[in-house]
Amino acid sequence: MFPNSILGRPPFTPNHQQHNFFALSPTLYSHQQLIDAQFNFQNADLSRAVSLQQLTYGNVSPISPLFRGRKRLSDEKNLPLDGKRQRFHSPHQEPTIINHLVPLSGDRRYSMPPLFHTNYVPDIVRCVPPFREIPILEPREITLPEAKDKLSQQILELFEACQQQVSDLKKKELCRAQLQREIQLLFPQSRLFLVGSSLNGFGTRSSDGDLCLVVKDEPVNQKTEARHILTLVHKHFCTRLSGYIERPQLIRAKVPIVKFRDKVSCVEFDLNVNNIVGIRNTFLLRTYAYLENRVRPLVLVIKKWASHHDINDASRGTLSSYSLVLMVLHYLQTLPEPILPSIQKIYPESFSPAIQLHLVHQVPCNVPPYLSKNESNLGDLLLGFLKYYATEFDWNSQMISVREAKAIPRPDGIEWRNKYICVEEPFDGTNTARAVHEKQKFDMIKDQFLKSWHRLRNKKDLNSILPLRAAVLKR
């Protein structure tokens, strides 16, 4: 079970808990101050701000070589870039540091408001508060299930080979920490959080890093404010950080992001602004991941299977990894003898959407392991998952709801009408599978469930639906 860890703890000081959502220390700018700052930024006078703090990456400047010849710098020796494979039933031994405090230097920093034309002053004046350093505790791994048949053994071996290692997480965290330091040159009170599969327990060695930049406690208009904030961040990446960030792209989607690659860790990142629900669902999923020891291996093999069959890419009109995870959790909740409950029903106060963000990290600590009477092995569960969505689930009238732990009738709202797949987001109630908007893609997804179920049922060999060697090489 996920124990008393503060992995991913949003670093807010406890003495702000009495306030609503974030504790606020508002920074108020006059209209003239904003215009002056904007004028300075538009004239590219960044030299003064840049001189305040030289970017370091593991105490190495981006303009300096990380390696001198074949010899690694001494400061990098304690940063393993690859981890040994974890044995079955053995816990990680390395401490993990997530969303660790990056203390601000004593030097003055400059706030640079978004580049609107001068008659518009953005309302980015109520920012998240400063915080103190918080001790980081190490998570405890749960024992993996036993494998008494070939298919279950294949699933476990794939999980062991491909699950995200502590060293992978450290690389992402190091980059997050340095980027937070840099972004605070633009927005001094902002905080950058690692979210998604990197933290929710369902990551693989090849998982991208998802980052959420929190600039204020209020919702941010994604079409205007978020885009302008990300425009500044993108420009900063292209100029000051070009030494160790490559291919930064501003993607103007419904939730805009900046995509980029860190040259040192070779990790791809997606950065969004104020997508608070992403922080909340990261810890909801992490609680489910460590609630029962069959959950993580099953999710990993299903994500690998979906990727292999080209049905795991929301940008191409198929299922996102997040939707796939919710589909697996829903299936495990709806078995005749459930393997998972609805933890939002059992612990409504802990998983309330209104809970203060700086308390979200504590939630998994308070949820004990779930003791299910269902003794199905991993192979049977994989077969059952494919059969459930191939033959049992009613796509036309039902919605997948992890919050309710059952399939529920589709709502009548416009967001749910004429949609091929409906998967309820557990916190804000939106449709996480809205990317599947073409009948051709929907039919392809259904067809793959049906074909894979038939093949696996007949051969009981994971290679029949997912070539294991190729899956392991991709990690």
C-alpha positions as CSV (number, residue, x, y, z in Angstrom):
1,M,0.0,0.0,0.0
2,F,1.1,3.5,-0.7
3,P,2.2,4.6,2.8
4,N,2.9,7.8,4.6
5,S,4.8,9.3,1.7
6,I,4.6,12.9,0.7
7,L,5.7,12.2,-2.9
8,G,4.5,14.9,-5.1
9,R,3.5,17.1,-2.2
10,P,2.4,20.5,-3.3
11,P,4.8,22.5,-1.3
12,F,2.5,24.8,0.6
13,T,3.2,25.8,4.2
14,P,0.7,24.4,6.8
15,N,0.0,27.8,8.3
16,H,-2.1,28.7,5.2
17,Q,-4.6,25.9,5.7
18,Q,-7.3,28.0,7.1
19,H,-7.7,29.8,3.8
20,N,-9.8,28.6,0.8
21,F,-8.1,26.5,-1.8
22,F,-4.7,28.2,-1.9
23,A,-3.5,30.4,0.8
24,L,-3.0,33.8,-0.8
25,S,-0.4,36.5,-0.4
26,P,-1.7,38.7,-3.2
27,T,0.9,40.7,-5.2
28,L,-0.8,43.8,-6.5
29,Y,0.5,45.6,-9.5
30,S,-0.6,49.0,-10.6
31,H,-1.7,49.6,-14.2
32,Q,1.4,51.7,-14.9
33,Q,3.7,49.1,-13.4
34,L,2.3,46.4,-15.7
35,I,2.7,48.6,-18.7
36,D,6.3,49.5,-17.7
37,A,7.2,45.8,-17.2
38,Q,5.5,44.9,-20.5
39,F,7.4,47.7,-22.3
40,N,10.7,46.3,-20.9
41,F,9.9,42.8,-21.9
42,Q,8.8,43.8,-25.4
43,N,12.2,45.5,-25.9
44,A,13.9,42.3,-25.0
45,D,15.7,43.8,-22.0
46,L,16.1,40.4,-20.3
47,S,19.8,40.8,-19.6
48,R,19.3,42.1,-16.1
49,A,16.9,39.4,-15.0
50,V,19.1,36.7,-16.6
51,S,22.2,37.9,-14.8
52,L,20.5,37.4,-11.4
53,Q,20.8,33.6,-11.5
54,Q,22.8,31.3,-13.8
55,L,20.8,28.2,-14.8
56,T,22.3,25.0,-13.5
57,Y,21.4,21.4,-14.1
58,G,22.8,19.2,-11.4
59,N,25.3,22.0,-10.8
60,V,26.3,22.0,-14.5
61,S,25.7,25.1,-16.6
62,P,23.8,24.4,-19.8
63,I,26.4,26.2,-21.8
64,S,29.1,23.9,-20.3
65,P,29.5,20.3,-21.5
66,L,28.0,17.8,-19.2
67,F,30.8,15.4,-19.9
68,R,34.5,16.2,-20.4
69,G,35.6,13.6,-22.9
70,R,34.3,10.3,-21.5
71,K,34.6,11.3,-17.9
72,R,31.4,12.4,-16.1
73,L,31.6,15.4,-13.9
74,S,32.0,14.5,-10.2
75,D,28.8,16.3,-9.3
76,E,26.8,14.0,-11.6
77,K,28.1,10.7,-10.0
78,N,25.2,10.6,-7.5
79,L,22.5,11.0,-10.2
80,P,21.9,7.5,-11.6
81,L,20.6,7.8,-15.2
82,D,19.5,4.2,-15.3
83,G,18.2,1.9,-12.6
84,K,18.6,-1.8,-12.2
85,R,15.6,-3.9,-12.8
86,Q,13.5,-4.4,-9.7
87,R,13.2,-8.0,-8.5
88,F,9.8,-9.4,-7.7
89,H,8.7,-8.9,-4.1
90,S,11.6,-6.4,-3.5
91,P,11.0,-2.8,-2.6
92,H,12.9,0.1,-4.2
93,Q,15.8,1.1,-2.0
94,E,16.4,4.5,-3.5
95,P,14.8,7.6,-2.0
96,T,12.6,9.5,-4.3
97,I,12.3,13.3,-4.3
98,I,9.3,14.7,-6.0
99,N,8.2,18.4,-6.3
100,H,11.0,19.2,-3.9
101,L,11.4,22.7,-2.7
102,V,13.5,24.9,-5.0
103,P,14.4,27.8,-2.8
104,L,14.4,31.2,-4.3
105,S,17.7,33.1,-4.2
106,G,17.9,36.2,-2.2
107,D,18.3,38.3,-5.3
108,R,15.5,40.4,-6.6
109,R,13.3,38.8,-9.3
110,Y,11.3,40.5,-12.0
111,S,7.7,39.7,-12.8
112,M,7.0,39.9,-16.6
113,P,3.3,40.0,-17.4
114,P,2.0,38.5,-20.6
115,L,2.4,40.3,-23.9
116,F,-1.0,41.7,-24.4
117,H,-1.3,45.1,-26.1
118,T,-1.1,48.0,-23.7
119,N,-4.8,48.6,-23.2
120,Y,-5.2,45.1,-21.6
121,V,-3.9,44.2,-18.2
122,P,-4.1,40.5,-17.4
123,D,-5.4,39.5,-13.9
124,I,-2.4,37.5,-12.9
125,V,-2.0,39.2,-9.5
126,R,-3.2,36.6,-7.0
127,C,-0.4,34.0,-6.8
128,V,0.3,30.9,-4.8
129,P,2.2,31.7,-1.6
130,P,5.8,31.0,-0.7
131,F,6.5,27.9,1.3
132,R,9.1,26.3,3.5
133,E,11.2,23.2,2.8
134,I,9.4,19.9,3.6
135,P,11.1,16.7,4.4
136,I,10.7,14.0,1.8
137,L,9.8,10.4,2.8
138,E,10.4,7.3,0.8
139,P,7.5,5.3,-0.6
140,R,7.1,1.6,0.2
141,E,6.4,-0.8,-2.6
142,I,3.7,-3.5,-2.3
143,T,4.4,-7.1,-3.0
144,L,3.6,-8.2,-6.5
145,P,1.0,-11.0,-7.1
146,E,2.1,-14.6,-7.7
147,A,2.0,-16.0,-11.2
148,K,0.9,-19.6,-11.4
149,D,0.2,-19.7,-15.2
150,K,2.1,-18.7,-18.3
151,L,0.0,-15.7,-19.2
152,S,0.2,-14.2,-15.7
153,Q,4.0,-14.7,-15.7
154,Q,4.3,-12.9,-19.0
155,I,2.4,-10.0,-17.6
156,L,4.5,-9.8,-14.5
157,E,7.8,-10.0,-16.5
158,L,6.6,-7.2,-18.8
159,F,5.7,-5.1,-15.8
160,E,9.1,-5.7,-14.2
161,A,11.0,-4.8,-17.4
162,C,9.0,-1.7,-18.3
163,Q,7.7,-0.1,-15.1
164,Q,9.2,3.4,-14.3
165,Q,12.3,3.2,-12.1
166,V,13.3,5.5,-9.3
167,S,16.1,6.7,-11.5
168,D,13.7,7.6,-14.3
169,L,11.6,9.6,-11.8
170,K,14.7,11.4,-10.5
171,K,15.6,12.6,-14.0
172,K,12.2,14.1,-14.4
173,E,12.2,15.7,-11.0
174,L,15.6,17.3,-11.6
175,C,14.4,18.9,-14.8
176,R,11.2,20.0,-13.0
177,A,13.2,21.7,-10.2
178,Q,15.4,23.6,-12.6
179,L,12.5,24.7,-14.8
180,Q,10.6,25.9,-11.8
181,R,13.6,28.1,-10.9
182,E,13.7,29.5,-14.4
183,I,10.0,30.1,-14.7
184,Q,10.0,32.0,-11.4
185,L,12.1,34.6,-13.2
186,L,8.8,35.3,-15.1
187,F,6.3,34.5,-12.4
188,P,8.0,34.7,-9.0
189,Q,5.2,33.1,-7.0
190,S,4.4,30.3,-9.4
191,R,5.0,26.6,-8.7
192,L,5.6,23.8,-11.2
193,F,4.2,20.3,-10.4
194,L,5.1,16.9,-11.9
195,V,1.8,15.2,-12.6
196,G,0.3,12.3,-14.7
197,S,1.9,8.9,-15.2
198,S,5.2,10.0,-13.8
199,L,3.6,10.2,-10.3
200,N,0.3,8.2,-10.4
201,G,2.0,4.8,-10.3
202,F,1.2,3.8,-13.9
203,G,4.3,5.2,-15.6
204,T,6.7,3.2,-17.8
205,R,10.4,3.8,-18.6
206,S,9.4,5.6,-21.8
207,S,6.6,7.7,-20.2
208,D,6.7,11.4,-21.0
209,G,6.8,13.9,-18.2
210,D,3.6,16.0,-17.6
211,L,4.1,19.4,-15.8
212,C,1.5,21.7,-14.4
213,L,2.4,25.4,-13.9
214,V,0.2,27.0,-11.2
215,V,0.3,30.8,-11.4
216,K,-2.8,31.7,-9.3
217,D,-5.6,30.2,-7.3
218,E,-8.4,31.1,-9.7
219,P,-9.3,29.3,-13.0
220,V,-7.3,30.5,-16.0
221,N,-8.9,31.1,-19.3
222,Q,-7.2,28.6,-21.5
223,K,-7.8,30.4,-24.7
224,T,-6.4,33.7,-23.6
225,E,-4.5,33.8,-20.3
226,A,-3.0,30.3,-20.5
227,R,-1.9,30.8,-24.1
228,H,-0.2,34.1,-23.3
229,I,1.5,32.7,-20.2
230,L,2.8,29.8,-22.3
231,T,3.9,32.2,-25.1
232,L,6.2,33.8,-22.5
233,V,7.4,30.4,-21.2
234,H,8.0,29.2,-24.8
235,K,10.0,32.4,-25.7
236,H,12.1,31.9,-22.5
237,F,12.8,28.3,-23.5
238,C,13.8,29.3,-27.0
239,T,16.2,32.0,-25.8
240,R,17.7,31.5,-22.3
241,L,17.2,27.8,-22.1
242,S,18.2,26.7,-25.6
243,G,21.4,25.2,-24.2
244,Y,19.5,22.2,-22.7
245,I,15.9,22.4,-24.0
246,E,15.2,21.4,-27.6
247,R,12.2,21.4,-29.9
248,P,10.0,23.6,-27.7
249,Q,6.5,24.0,-29.4
250,L,3.5,25.9,-28.3
251,I,0.4,23.7,-29.1
252,R,-2.8,25.8,-29.2
253,A,-5.2,23.0,-28.2
254,K,-8.3,23.2,-26.0
255,V,-5.8,23.0,-23.1
256,P,-2.7,24.6,-24.6
257,I,0.7,23.2,-23.8
258,V,4.3,23.7,-24.5
259,K,6.0,20.5,-25.7
260,F,9.8,20.2,-25.4
261,R,12.6,17.7,-24.9
262,D,15.2,17.9,-22.2
263,K,18.6,17.3,-23.8
264,V,20.2,16.0,-20.6
265,S,17.7,13.4,-19.5
266,C,16.2,12.9,-23.1
267,V,12.7,13.1,-21.6
268,E,9.8,14.6,-23.5
269,F,7.7,17.0,-21.5
270,D,4.2,18.6,-21.8
271,L,3.7,21.7,-19.8
272,N,0.2,23.2,-19.1
273,V,-1.1,26.1,-17.0
274,N,-3.4,25.8,-14.0
275,N,-4.9,22.4,-15.0
276,I,-5.6,21.8,-11.3
277,V,-7.7,18.8,-11.9
278,G,-4.6,17.0,-13.3
279,I,-2.9,17.4,-9.8
280,R,-6.0,16.0,-8.1
281,N,-6.5,13.0,-10.4
282,T,-2.8,12.2,-10.2
283,F,-3.2,11.4,-6.5
284,L,-6.6,9.7,-7.0
285,L,-5.0,7.3,-9.5
286,R,-1.9,6.8,-7.3
287,T,-4.2,5.7,-4.5
288,Y,-5.9,3.2,-6.8
289,A,-2.5,2.0,-8.1
290,Y,-1.4,0.9,-4.6
291,L,-4.7,-0.2,-3.3
292,E,-4.4,-3.7,-4.7
293,N,-1.3,-5.5,-6.1
294,R,-2.8,-6.6,-9.4
295,V,-3.7,-3.1,-10.5
296,R,-0.4,-1.7,-11.8
297,P,0.7,-4.8,-13.8
298,L,-2.7,-5.0,-15.4
299,V,-2.8,-1.3,-16.4
300,L,0.8,-1.4,-17.8
301,V,0.1,-4.4,-20.1
302,I,-3.1,-2.9,-21.3
303,K,-1.4,0.4,-22.1
304,K,1.3,-1.5,-24.0
305,W,-1.3,-3.5,-25.9
306,A,-3.3,-0.4,-26.8
307,S,-0.2,1.4,-28.0
308,H,0.9,-1.5,-30.1
309,H,-2.5,-1.6,-31.9
310,D,-2.5,2.2,-32.4
311,I,-5.5,2.9,-30.2
312,N,-3.7,4.9,-27.5
313,D,-3.2,8.4,-28.9
314,A,-5.7,11.1,-28.2
315,S,-4.0,13.4,-30.7
316,R,-5.0,10.9,-33.5
317,G,-8.6,10.4,-32.3
318,T,-8.1,7.3,-30.1
319,L,-7.9,6.8,-26.4
320,S,-5.6,8.7,-24.1
321,S,-3.6,6.8,-21.5
322,Y,-5.7,8.5,-18.8
323,S,-9.0,7.2,-20.3
324,L,-7.4,3.7,-20.6
325,V,-6.5,3.7,-16.9
326,L,-10.0,4.7,-15.9
327,M,-11.4,2.0,-18.1
328,V,-9.3,-0.6,-16.3
329,L,-10.3,0.7,-12.9
330,H,-13.9,0.7,-13.9
331,Y,-13.7,-3.0,-15.1
332,L,-12.1,-4.0,-11.8
333,Q,-14.9,-2.2,-9.9
334,T,-17.7,-3.9,-11.8
335,L,-16.6,-7.6,-11.5
336,P,-19.2,-9.8,-9.6
337,E,-16.6,-9.8,-6.8
338,P,-15.0,-6.4,-7.2
339,I,-11.2,-6.0,-6.9
340,L,-11.5,-2.2,-6.4
341,P,-14.2,-0.1,-4.7
342,S,-15.0,3.6,-5.3
343,I,-12.6,5.3,-2.9
344,Q,-14.4,8.6,-3.6
345,K,-17.6,7.1,-2.1
346,I,-15.8,5.5,0.8
347,Y,-13.7,8.6,1.6
348,P,-15.8,11.5,0.2
349,E,-14.0,14.2,2.3
350,S,-10.5,13.1,1.3
351,F,-11.4,13.1,-2.4
352,S,-13.6,16.1,-2.5
353,P,-12.9,18.5,-5.5
354,A,-13.0,21.3,-2.9
355,I,-10.1,20.0,-0.8
356,Q,-7.2,22.4,-0.6
357,L,-4.5,21.7,-3.1
358,H,-1.7,21.6,-0.6
359,L,-3.5,18.7,1.2
360,V,-4.0,16.5,-1.8
361,H,-0.7,14.7,-1.4
362,Q,-1.8,13.4,2.1
363,V,-4.8,11.5,0.7
364,P,-3.1,8.3,-0.3
365,C,-1.6,8.0,3.2
366,N,-5.0,7.6,4.8
367,V,-6.4,4.9,2.6
368,P,-5.6,1.3,3.7
369,P,-5.2,-1.6,1.2
370,Y,-8.4,-3.1,-0.2
371,L,-8.9,-6.7,0.7
372,S,-10.8,-8.3,-2.2
373,K,-12.3,-11.8,-2.1
374,N,-11.7,-12.0,-5.9
375,E,-8.7,-14.3,-6.4
376,S,-8.5,-14.0,-10.2
377,N,-5.0,-14.1,-11.7
378,L,-3.6,-11.5,-14.0
379,G,-4.1,-13.6,-17.1
380,D,-7.8,-14.1,-16.3
381,L,-8.2,-10.4,-15.6
382,L,-6.7,-9.4,-18.9
383,L,-9.0,-11.7,-20.7
384,G,-11.9,-10.4,-18.8
385,F,-11.1,-6.8,-19.5
386,L,-11.0,-7.4,-23.3
387,K,-14.2,-9.4,-23.2
388,Y,-16.0,-6.8,-21.1
389,Y,-15.4,-4.0,-23.6
390,A,-15.8,-6.3,-26.6
391,T,-19.1,-7.9,-25.7
392,E,-20.6,-6.6,-22.5
393,F,-20.3,-2.8,-22.1
394,D,-23.0,-0.8,-23.9
395,W,-21.2,1.9,-25.7
396,N,-24.4,3.5,-27.0
397,S,-26.1,4.3,-23.7
398,Q,-23.6,3.9,-20.9
399,M,-20.9,6.0,-19.4
400,I,-17.8,4.7,-17.6
401,S,-17.7,6.1,-14.1
402,V,-14.9,5.3,-11.6
403,R,-16.5,7.7,-9.2
404,E,-19.7,5.7,-9.0
405,A,-17.9,2.3,-9.5
406,K,-20.4,1.3,-12.2
407,A,-21.6,2.0,-15.7
408,I,-24.2,4.8,-15.5
409,P,-26.6,6.2,-18.1
410,R,-25.1,8.9,-20.3
411,P,-26.0,12.4,-19.3
412,D,-28.1,14.5,-21.6
413,G,-25.7,17.4,-21.8
414,I,-24.2,18.6,-25.1
415,E,-20.7,17.3,-24.2
416,W,-22.1,13.7,-24.1
417,R,-24.4,13.8,-27.1
418,N,-23.2,12.0,-30.2
419,K,-20.0,10.9,-28.5
420,Y,-18.8,7.4,-29.3
421,I,-17.0,6.8,-25.9
422,C,-17.9,8.4,-22.6
423,V,-15.5,8.2,-19.7
424,E,-16.3,10.4,-16.8
425,E,-13.5,12.5,-15.3
426,P,-13.8,11.7,-11.5
427,F,-13.4,15.3,-10.4
428,D,-14.9,17.7,-12.9
429,G,-17.3,15.3,-14.7
430,T,-16.0,16.0,-18.2
431,N,-15.6,13.3,-20.9
432,T,-11.9,12.2,-20.9
433,A,-12.5,10.2,-24.2
434,R,-13.9,13.2,-26.2
435,A,-11.0,12.8,-28.6
436,V,-12.7,9.7,-30.1
437,H,-14.9,11.8,-32.4
438,E,-14.8,9.7,-35.6
439,K,-16.8,6.5,-36.2
440,Q,-13.9,5.0,-38.1
441,K,-11.6,5.3,-35.0
442,F,-14.3,4.1,-32.7
443,D,-15.0,1.0,-34.8
444,M,-11.2,0.3,-34.9
445,I,-11.0,0.4,-31.1
446,K,-14.0,-1.9,-30.7
447,D,-12.7,-4.3,-33.3
448,Q,-9.3,-4.5,-31.6
449,F,-10.9,-5.4,-28.3
450,L,-12.9,-8.2,-30.0
451,K,-10.0,-9.6,-32.1
452,S,-7.6,-9.5,-29.2
453,W,-10.0,-11.2,-26.9
454,H,-10.5,-14.1,-29.4
455,R,-6.8,-14.5,-30.0
456,L,-5.8,-14.4,-26.3
457,R,-8.7,-16.8,-25.3
458,N,-7.5,-19.3,-27.8
459,K,-3.7,-19.2,-27.3
460,K,-3.3,-18.0,-23.7
461,D,0.0,-16.4,-24.9
462,L,0.5,-12.7,-24.5
463,N,2.6,-12.7,-27.7
464,S,-0.5,-13.4,-29.7
465,I,-1.7,-9.8,-29.0
466,L,1.4,-8.0,-27.9
467,P,4.9,-9.0,-29.2
468,L,6.8,-9.1,-25.9
469,R,10.3,-8.5,-27.2
470,A,9.2,-5.3,-29.1
471,A,7.3,-4.1,-26.0
472,V,10.3,-4.5,-23.7
473,L,12.6,-2.8,-26.1
474,K,10.2,0.2,-26.2
475,R,10.1,0.1,-22.3
